[in-house]
Every structure is written in structure tokens, then in C-alpha cells.
Amino acid sequence: MQDIYPSRKAGEAEFLPRHDPVVHGTWSADAPLTRDQADQFDRDGYLVLEDIFSDAEITFLQTEAGKLLADPNALDAETIITEPGGSEIRSIFEIHAQSDALARLAADRRLADVARFLLGDEVYIHQSRLNYKPGFQGREFYWHSDFETWHVEDGMPRMRALSMSILLAENTPNNGPLMLIPGSHQSFLTCVGETPEDHYRMSLKKQEYGVPDENSLAELAYRHGIVAPTGKPGSVVIFDCNIMHGSNGNITPFPRANAFLVYNAVSNRLAAPFGVDKPRPSFIAARGEPAAIAPIAGPLITGVAA
């Protein structure tokens, strides 16, 4: 397969043109987003949805996340990532396969239909995780484009994937919220440096390869600015696979947590990695023939209004 987004192969970083649409679906009056929302996602590369879950559903998700954090021995040990230099849990991967509640969330029509519209295809979960940023101990996630890593290390062919971050705690300007560079998704910034074998073992704690250079990041930030969407629990931040994003550490006593779902188009299933010999494990990047999500309508909890 031709590599139209080569990265980590040259001695200097460069901006390459994006060869894929941002919004793959055609808007109509019955679309799950308004025309303005679809236009914003196309232009800025991200979108925030508010008030789509009831208070009871949010409490249900928060309780489930707390149970997973409290009993890591019940989980696949390989899927648990701790903070660099510490024992605090940073992320739990493959949550949709380890929690019925979060599998139901991933299939919920309020999320899955938006993904199917924006990606113009049936979708499946490429990656899922719970991200925790505990008070005082939560470390930063450095700037990066997810697609750069998914392309080089996993074999995702095209920019036809997106992420949804469902906030499980209030995200304020102070507790390390997600930061995005709006508009940065319109070009592909290559990275420098050959990827070490089994890079994922360190990159999930602290990424050092597949990291953009500071001069290019500064150019993007000066050109587009930086936004940090904040919101109450239940807010959903949707962002394109190629947008530049990161977050600061959390030195406040207020923890930050989110359920993180990556939807990929079925037609964009993974091939051989474009920059490494051995792909990352399936708990990070689902491989093989994908099972398309059948969206489920109604509340997350039976007997409770959505």
C-alpha cells in the first residue's frame, strides 16, 4: 500500500497536504449534527456536545469508572498504564471489552451515529480507554497528532477516524484539560526519529518518538491559536484524528477523568504499519476484520430516562 503520509523517515520535519476530507458524510436535515456543527468540525477539527446524557447516566458512568479504578486486579494487567515514575493509574485501555457499561456507551446512538456521519461509513472501536489525571499527581500528555502514531505504528491508512472524550469529572482551566490547536488538522506534520522496537511500552507513559518539533508546533500555535474546551461531567469533546492536541499536568487537588473512544471507519481498517516492523498490541489498536457497531437507542441504564 502506498504511504501517502510518510513520517519518521526524513531528517527534518515538514508539513504535508491532507489528502482526505474532514467530514466524509453529506449533511442533510436528518443528520445527527446541525449544519453549523458539521461546518465547525470541518473548519476547526473539533466539536463539543453538551447535555446529551442525563444526570443519572452520568452518575452511572462515574460509578463504573470508579469501580474499574478501585479493582485493577479484575482487569487485564497489560491494559493498565501507570504514571511515569509512579504507581498512580494513568490509563486503562480496551475498556469497551472489559466493561459492559462502557461497551454500551461506545455503541450508544448519540455517539455512534455522529461518528458514522462524520466518517461517512460504518464504524468500529479502534481504541478505547479510561484516562485519569489524579489531583497533584497527573502528568502531562505532550503535543501530538494521533493519526501520525496510528499510521506509523498501527497501519491506519487514511485520516478517517475520530476521537470522543466523554468527561467524567469537571474539566476546568486549571486541572489539565485537553488543549487543541484548531485548524491544525488540515495538514500533516511529519516527525523525526526512527521508532524503537516496542515503543508503546514507554510512549503510553511518556511519548518521545512521534512527537512534533518545537518550531513546527510554534508555527501552528501562532497561526491557529490554542483552545482548551472545559465542561461539566457528561460533556463530549469530539476531535479529528489529525488535530494537534495535548494537556498540561494537574497540580490541583481536583482530579480529571474521561472515557476515551476512538471510532474508525470500517473501510479504513488497519494494514501493516507504515513505519515499524511489528504492530502494537490489539489492546491499543484493534486489528483484523472489524465488527461494525450496531447503534443502540435509549438510555444507558434500563428503566431510566435518557
GUMI-506143 format. One record per residue (C-alpha): z negated, y negated, x; residue number from 1. Coordinates in nm, 3 decimals. Each point is the difference from the previous one (the first is absolute). Example, Ala and Ser with C-alpha at 12.3 -4.5 7.8 and 13.67 -1.06 7.14 Angstrom:
zz -0.780 | yy 0.450 | xx 1.230 | k 1
zz 0.066 | yy -0.344 | xx 0.137 | k 2
//
This chain:
zz 0.000 | yy 0.000 | xx 0.000 | k 1
zz 0.095 | yy -0.341 | xx 0.137 | k 2
zz -0.298 | yy -0.215 | xx 0.096 | k 3
zz 0.069 | yy -0.343 | xx -0.150 | k 4
zz -0.351 | yy -0.124 | xx 0.082 | k 5
zz -0.054 | yy 0.097 | xx 0.366 | k 6
zz -0.341 | yy -0.093 | xx 0.141 | k 7
zz -0.212 | yy 0.074 | xx 0.311 | k 8
zz 0.321 | yy 0.064 | xx 0.194 | k 9
zz 0.078 | yy -0.335 | xx 0.165 | k 10
zz -0.186 | yy -0.208 | xx 0.255 | k 11
zz -0.025 | yy -0.303 | xx -0.227 | k 12
zz -0.076 | yy -0.049 | xx -0.368 | k 13
zz 0.268 | yy -0.134 | xx -0.232 | k 14
zz 0.056 | yy -0.082 | xx -0.365 | k 15
zz 0.256 | yy 0.230 | xx -0.164 | k 16
zz 0.160 | yy -0.057 | xx -0.341 | k 17
zz -0.141 | yy 0.180 | xx -0.302 | k 18
zz 0.269 | yy 0.232 | xx -0.141 | k 19
zz -0.184 | yy 0.089 | xx -0.321 | k 20
zz -0.083 | yy -0.186 | xx -0.322 | k 21
zz -0.359 | yy -0.098 | xx -0.070 | k 22
zz 0.020 | yy 0.053 | xx -0.377 | k 23
zz 0.218 | yy 0.307 | xx -0.056 | k 24
zz -0.023 | yy 0.004 | xx -0.379 | k 25
zz 0.192 | yy -0.222 | xx -0.239 | k 26
zz -0.227 | yy -0.222 | xx -0.207 | k 27
zz 0.016 | yy 0.020 | xx -0.380 | k 28
zz -0.228 | yy -0.108 | xx -0.280 | k 29
zz -0.171 | yy 0.341 | xx -0.010 | k 30
zz -0.080 | yy 0.001 | xx 0.374 | k 31
zz -0.370 | yy 0.047 | xx 0.089 | k 32
zz 0.001 | yy -0.340 | xx 0.177 | k 33
zz 0.112 | yy -0.340 | xx -0.121 | k 34
zz 0.310 | yy -0.153 | xx 0.153 | k 35
zz -0.219 | yy -0.251 | xx 0.186 | k 36
zz -0.211 | yy 0.280 | xx 0.144 | k 37
zz 0.307 | yy 0.192 | xx 0.114 | k 38
zz 0.145 | yy -0.317 | xx 0.156 | k 39
zz -0.329 | yy -0.070 | xx 0.180 | k 40
zz -0.010 | yy 0.349 | xx 0.145 | k 41
zz 0.360 | yy -0.034 | xx 0.116 | k 42
zz -0.066 | yy -0.340 | xx 0.159 | k 43
zz -0.351 | yy 0.042 | xx 0.141 | k 44
zz -0.029 | yy 0.375 | xx 0.044 | k 45
zz -0.325 | yy 0.029 | xx -0.193 | k 46
zz -0.148 | yy -0.039 | xx -0.346 | k 47
zz -0.353 | yy 0.000 | xx -0.147 | k 48
zz -0.068 | yy 0.154 | xx -0.342 | k 49
zz -0.324 | yy -0.090 | xx -0.177 | k 50
zz -0.183 | yy 0.143 | xx -0.301 | k 51
zz 0.198 | yy 0.321 | xx -0.037 | k 52
zz -0.308 | yy 0.225 | xx 0.004 | k 53
zz -0.298 | yy -0.017 | xx -0.232 | k 54
zz -0.354 | yy -0.053 | xx 0.127 | k 55
zz -0.078 | yy 0.364 | xx -0.077 | k 56
zz 0.300 | yy 0.119 | xx 0.201 | k 57
zz -0.098 | yy -0.216 | xx 0.296 | k 58
zz -0.356 | yy 0.136 | xx -0.009 | k 59
zz 0.145 | yy 0.353 | xx -0.017 | k 60
zz 0.209 | yy -0.061 | xx 0.313 | k 61
zz -0.288 | yy -0.163 | xx 0.187 | k 62
zz -0.226 | yy 0.295 | xx -0.083 | k 63
zz 0.261 | yy 0.247 | xx 0.121 | k 64
zz 0.048 | yy -0.190 | xx 0.326 | k 65
zz -0.376 | yy -0.003 | xx 0.052 | k 66
zz -0.019 | yy 0.377 | xx -0.052 | k 67
zz 0.271 | yy 0.061 | xx 0.260 | k 68
zz -0.174 | yy -0.224 | xx 0.252 | k 69
zz -0.340 | yy 0.160 | xx -0.064 | k 70
zz 0.117 | yy 0.360 | xx 0.047 | k 71
zz 0.254 | yy 0.016 | xx 0.284 | k 72
zz -0.084 | yy 0.369 | xx 0.056 | k 73
zz 0.182 | yy 0.077 | xx -0.324 | k 74
zz 0.322 | yy -0.147 | xx 0.141 | k 75
zz 0.258 | yy 0.121 | xx 0.250 | k 76
zz -0.157 | yy -0.114 | xx 0.326 | k 77
zz 0.337 | yy -0.093 | xx 0.153 | k 78
zz 0.060 | yy -0.256 | xx -0.274 | k 79
zz -0.314 | yy -0.200 | xx 0.084 | k 80
zz 0.050 | yy -0.285 | xx 0.247 | k 81
zz -0.303 | yy -0.182 | xx 0.142 | k 82
zz -0.026 | yy -0.348 | xx 0.145 | k 83
zz 0.092 | yy -0.028 | xx 0.370 | k 84
zz -0.315 | yy 0.054 | xx 0.204 | k 85
zz -0.212 | yy 0.078 | xx -0.306 | k 86
zz -0.073 | yy 0.252 | xx -0.274 | k 87
zz 0.066 | yy -0.223 | xx -0.303 | k 88
zz 0.286 | yy 0.134 | xx -0.213 | k 89
zz 0.310 | yy -0.219 | xx 0.029 | k 90
zz 0.244 | yy 0.197 | xx -0.215 | k 91
zz 0.028 | yy 0.325 | xx -0.193 | k 92
zz 0.360 | yy 0.119 | xx -0.019 | k 93
zz 0.177 | yy 0.217 | xx -0.257 | k 94
zz -0.239 | yy -0.106 | xx -0.274 | k 95
zz 0.242 | yy 0.089 | xx -0.278 | k 96
zz -0.021 | yy 0.363 | xx 0.114 | k 97
zz -0.381 | yy -0.002 | xx 0.036 | k 98
zz -0.103 | yy -0.183 | xx -0.316 | k 99
zz 0.120 | yy 0.066 | xx -0.353 | k 100
zz -0.096 | yy -0.357 | xx -0.096 | k 101
zz 0.214 | yy -0.151 | xx 0.273 | k 102
zz 0.288 | yy 0.237 | xx -0.073 | k 103
zz -0.015 | yy -0.131 | xx -0.356 | k 104
zz -0.001 | yy -0.358 | xx 0.132 | k 105
zz 0.311 | yy 0.066 | xx 0.212 | k 106
zz 0.184 | yy 0.133 | xx -0.305 | k 107
zz -0.114 | yy -0.275 | xx -0.236 | k 108
zz 0.295 | yy -0.159 | xx -0.179 | k 109
zz -0.132 | yy -0.351 | xx 0.070 | k 110
zz 0.056 | yy 0.063 | xx 0.371 | k 111
zz 0.267 | yy 0.271 | xx 0.019 | k 112
zz 0.241 | yy -0.176 | xx -0.236 | k 113
zz -0.019 | yy -0.316 | xx 0.210 | k 114
zz 0.077 | yy 0.205 | xx 0.312 | k 115
zz 0.291 | yy 0.175 | xx -0.172 | k 116
zz 0.146 | yy -0.333 | xx -0.109 | k 117
zz -0.036 | yy -0.175 | xx 0.336 | k 118
zz 0.135 | yy 0.301 | xx 0.191 | k 119
zz 0.270 | yy 0.084 | xx -0.256 | k 120
zz -0.071 | yy 0.372 | xx 0.011 | k 121
zz -0.247 | yy 0.273 | xx -0.081 | k 122
zz -0.297 | yy -0.028 | xx 0.236 | k 123
zz -0.257 | yy 0.215 | xx 0.176 | k 124
zz -0.312 | yy -0.070 | xx 0.205 | k 125
zz 0.092 | yy -0.033 | xx 0.366 | k 126
zz -0.357 | yy -0.081 | xx 0.105 | k 127
zz -0.332 | yy -0.069 | xx -0.171 | k 128
zz -0.339 | yy -0.101 | xx 0.129 | k 129
zz -0.326 | yy -0.172 | xx -0.074 | k 130
zz -0.064 | yy -0.289 | xx 0.236 | k 131
zz -0.356 | yy -0.111 | xx 0.060 | k 132
zz -0.098 | yy -0.313 | xx 0.189 | k 133
zz -0.379 | yy 0.018 | xx 0.006 | k 134
zz -0.216 | yy -0.309 | xx 0.032 | k 135
zz -0.054 | yy -0.113 | xx 0.360 | k 136
zz 0.176 | yy 0.311 | xx 0.140 | k 137
zz 0.354 | yy -0.014 | xx -0.142 | k 138
zz 0.258 | yy -0.054 | xx 0.273 | k 139
zz 0.336 | yy -0.173 | xx -0.023 | k 140
zz 0.342 | yy 0.151 | xx -0.076 | k 141
zz 0.243 | yy -0.171 | xx 0.238 | k 142
zz 0.333 | yy -0.148 | xx -0.115 | k 143
zz 0.272 | yy 0.256 | xx -0.064 | k 144
zz 0.291 | yy 0.103 | xx -0.221 | k 145
zz -0.073 | yy 0.336 | xx -0.162 | k 146
zz 0.369 | yy 0.085 | xx -0.007 | k 147
zz 0.029 | yy -0.030 | xx 0.377 | k 148
zz -0.255 | yy 0.280 | xx 0.042 | k 149
zz 0.121 | yy 0.205 | xx -0.295 | k 150
zz 0.356 | yy -0.017 | xx 0.138 | k 151
zz -0.077 | yy 0.068 | xx 0.367 | k 152
zz -0.281 | yy 0.255 | xx -0.036 | k 153
zz 0.062 | yy 0.156 | xx -0.344 | k 154
zz 0.378 | yy -0.020 | xx -0.052 | k 155
zz 0.018 | yy -0.225 | xx -0.307 | k 156
zz 0.372 | yy -0.089 | xx -0.003 | k 157
zz 0.018 | yy -0.324 | xx -0.199 | k 158
zz -0.213 | yy -0.286 | xx -0.134 | k 159
zz -0.053 | yy 0.152 | xx -0.344 | k 160
zz -0.377 | yy 0.035 | xx -0.015 | k 161
zz -0.291 | yy -0.221 | xx -0.098 | k 162
zz -0.378 | yy -0.006 | xx 0.013 | k 163
zz -0.256 | yy -0.071 | xx -0.269 | k 164
zz -0.353 | yy -0.099 | xx 0.093 | k 165
zz -0.237 | yy 0.036 | xx -0.295 | k 166
zz -0.309 | yy -0.209 | xx 0.076 | k 167
zz -0.327 | yy 0.185 | xx -0.056 | k 168
zz -0.224 | yy -0.286 | xx 0.114 | k 169
zz 0.044 | yy -0.373 | xx -0.017 | k 170
zz 0.229 | yy -0.126 | xx 0.274 | k 171
zz -0.106 | yy -0.347 | xx 0.112 | k 172
zz 0.135 | yy -0.227 | xx 0.273 | k 173
zz -0.296 | yy 0.113 | xx 0.213 | k 174
zz -0.020 | yy 0.381 | xx -0.005 | k 175
zz 0.326 | yy 0.086 | xx 0.172 | k 176
zz 0.258 | yy -0.005 | xx -0.280 | k 177
zz 0.358 | yy 0.113 | xx 0.048 | k 178
zz 0.215 | yy -0.270 | xx 0.162 | k 179
zz 0.378 | yy -0.012 | xx -0.045 | k 180
zz 0.284 | yy -0.208 | xx 0.141 | k 181
zz 0.215 | yy -0.065 | xx -0.310 | k 182
zz 0.372 | yy 0.028 | xx 0.069 | k 183
zz -0.049 | yy 0.198 | xx 0.321 | k 184
zz 0.138 | yy 0.309 | xx -0.178 | k 185
zz 0.352 | yy -0.148 | xx 0.007 | k 186
zz 0.060 | yy 0.101 | xx 0.363 | k 187
zz -0.108 | yy 0.295 | xx 0.215 | k 188
zz -0.205 | yy -0.084 | xx 0.308 | k 189
zz 0.034 | yy 0.267 | xx 0.268 | k 190
zz -0.292 | yy 0.099 | xx 0.221 | k 191
zz -0.019 | yy 0.078 | xx 0.370 | k 192
zz -0.156 | yy 0.303 | xx 0.170 | k 193
zz 0.067 | yy 0.374 | xx -0.006 | k 194
zz -0.223 | yy 0.181 | xx -0.250 | k 195
zz -0.254 | yy 0.242 | xx 0.153 | k 196
zz -0.025 | yy 0.355 | xx -0.133 | k 197
zz -0.238 | yy 0.035 | xx -0.297 | k 198
zz -0.022 | yy -0.378 | xx -0.017 | k 199
zz -0.150 | yy 0.020 | xx -0.349 | k 200
zz -0.333 | yy 0.125 | xx 0.140 | k 201
zz -0.070 | yy -0.345 | xx 0.146 | k 202
zz 0.225 | yy -0.220 | xx -0.214 | k 203
zz -0.194 | yy 0.075 | xx -0.321 | k 204
zz -0.307 | yy -0.150 | xx 0.169 | k 205
zz 0.175 | yy -0.270 | xx 0.203 | k 206
zz 0.377 | yy -0.033 | xx 0.027 | k 207
zz 0.139 | yy -0.085 | xx 0.343 | k 208
zz 0.363 | yy 0.114 | xx -0.035 | k 209
zz 0.223 | yy -0.116 | xx -0.281 | k 210
zz -0.180 | yy -0.333 | xx 0.027 | k 211
zz 0.213 | yy -0.318 | xx -0.014 | k 212
zz 0.001 | yy -0.236 | xx 0.297 | k 213
zz -0.197 | yy -0.323 | xx -0.030 | k 214
zz 0.298 | yy -0.234 | xx 0.046 | k 215
zz 0.190 | yy 0.161 | xx -0.288 | k 216
zz -0.311 | yy 0.002 | xx -0.218 | k 217
zz -0.054 | yy -0.368 | xx 0.071 | k 218
zz 0.362 | yy -0.072 | xx -0.093 | k 219
zz -0.042 | yy 0.182 | xx -0.332 | k 220
zz -0.330 | yy -0.170 | xx -0.077 | k 221
zz 0.130 | yy -0.350 | xx 0.077 | k 222
zz 0.315 | yy 0.067 | xx -0.202 | k 223
zz -0.160 | yy 0.160 | xx -0.307 | k 224
zz -0.374 | yy -0.068 | xx 0.010 | k 225
zz -0.278 | yy 0.250 | xx -0.067 | k 226
zz -0.156 | yy 0.089 | xx -0.336 | k 227
zz -0.314 | yy 0.202 | xx -0.072 | k 228
zz -0.005 | yy 0.111 | xx -0.365 | k 229
zz -0.355 | yy 0.025 | xx -0.130 | k 230
zz -0.116 | yy 0.141 | xx -0.328 | k 231
zz -0.256 | yy 0.183 | xx -0.205 | k 232
zz -0.028 | yy 0.379 | xx -0.018 | k 233
zz 0.296 | yy 0.150 | xx -0.182 | k 234
zz 0.254 | yy -0.247 | xx 0.138 | k 235
zz 0.313 | yy 0.165 | xx 0.141 | k 236
zz 0.182 | yy -0.140 | xx 0.302 | k 237
zz 0.354 | yy 0.139 | xx 0.028 | k 238
zz 0.197 | yy -0.055 | xx 0.319 | k 239
zz 0.331 | yy 0.101 | xx 0.150 | k 240
zz 0.003 | yy 0.264 | xx 0.273 | k 241
zz 0.136 | yy -0.244 | xx 0.259 | k 242
zz -0.222 | yy -0.305 | xx -0.056 | k 243
zz -0.215 | yy -0.102 | xx 0.297 | k 244
zz -0.367 | yy 0.039 | xx -0.088 | k 245
zz -0.347 | yy 0.057 | xx 0.144 | k 246
zz -0.363 | yy -0.095 | xx -0.057 | k 247
zz -0.295 | yy -0.145 | xx 0.187 | k 248
zz -0.328 | yy 0.180 | xx 0.061 | k 249
zz -0.283 | yy -0.029 | xx -0.250 | k 250
zz -0.308 | yy -0.167 | xx 0.149 | k 251
zz -0.149 | yy -0.078 | xx -0.342 | k 252
zz -0.250 | yy 0.227 | xx -0.179 | k 253
zz 0.252 | yy 0.045 | xx -0.283 | k 254
zz 0.206 | yy 0.321 | xx 0.030 | k 255
zz 0.367 | yy 0.017 | xx -0.083 | k 256
zz 0.164 | yy 0.312 | xx -0.140 | k 257
zz 0.335 | yy 0.091 | xx -0.149 | k 258
zz 0.204 | yy 0.296 | xx -0.115 | k 259
zz 0.332 | yy -0.008 | xx 0.182 | k 260
zz 0.310 | yy 0.170 | xx -0.142 | k 261
zz 0.343 | yy 0.011 | xx 0.164 | k 262
zz 0.289 | yy 0.077 | xx -0.233 | k 263
zz 0.329 | yy 0.111 | xx 0.153 | k 264
zz 0.332 | yy 0.053 | xx -0.177 | k 265
zz 0.089 | yy 0.368 | xx -0.039 | k 266
zz 0.343 | yy -0.081 | xx 0.148 | k 267
zz -0.177 | yy -0.141 | xx 0.308 | k 268
zz -0.187 | yy 0.320 | xx 0.089 | k 269
zz -0.093 | yy 0.041 | xx 0.364 | k 270
zz 0.243 | yy 0.127 | xx 0.262 | k 271
zz -0.071 | yy 0.073 | xx 0.366 | k 272
zz -0.192 | yy -0.285 | xx 0.167 | k 273
zz 0.223 | yy -0.262 | xx 0.159 | k 274
zz -0.216 | yy -0.063 | xx 0.306 | k 275
zz -0.223 | yy 0.300 | xx 0.074 | k 276
zz 0.053 | yy 0.372 | xx 0.042 | k 277
zz -0.281 | yy 0.116 | xx -0.230 | k 278
zz -0.065 | yy -0.157 | xx -0.341 | k 279
zz -0.348 | yy -0.102 | xx -0.106 | k 280
zz -0.201 | yy 0.245 | xx -0.216 | k 281
zz 0.073 | yy 0.027 | xx -0.371 | k 282
zz -0.336 | yy -0.153 | xx -0.098 | k 283
zz 0.137 | yy -0.328 | xx 0.141 | k 284
zz 0.363 | yy 0.037 | xx -0.106 | k 285
zz 0.109 | yy 0.247 | xx -0.270 | k 286
zz 0.290 | yy 0.212 | xx 0.118 | k 287
zz 0.227 | yy 0.255 | xx -0.162 | k 288
zz 0.152 | yy -0.012 | xx -0.347 | k 289
zz -0.193 | yy -0.266 | xx -0.191 | k 290
zz -0.136 | yy 0.057 | xx -0.349 | k 291
zz 0.088 | yy -0.305 | xx -0.210 | k 292
zz -0.289 | yy -0.157 | xx -0.187 | k 293
zz 0.003 | yy 0.041 | xx -0.377 | k 294
zz -0.167 | yy -0.325 | xx -0.113 | k 295
zz -0.298 | yy 0.041 | xx -0.230 | k 296
zz -0.081 | yy -0.255 | xx -0.271 | k 297
zz -0.345 | yy -0.085 | xx -0.133 | k 298
zz -0.339 | yy -0.068 | xx 0.153 | k 299
zz -0.114 | yy 0.161 | xx 0.324 | k 300
zz -0.299 | yy 0.149 | xx -0.184 | k 301
zz 0.046 | yy 0.190 | xx -0.322 | k 302
zz -0.171 | yy -0.153 | xx -0.298 | k 303
zz -0.013 | yy -0.350 | xx 0.154 | k 304
zz 0.242 | yy -0.279 | xx -0.088 | k 305
zz 0.224 | yy -0.123 | xx 0.280 | k 306
//
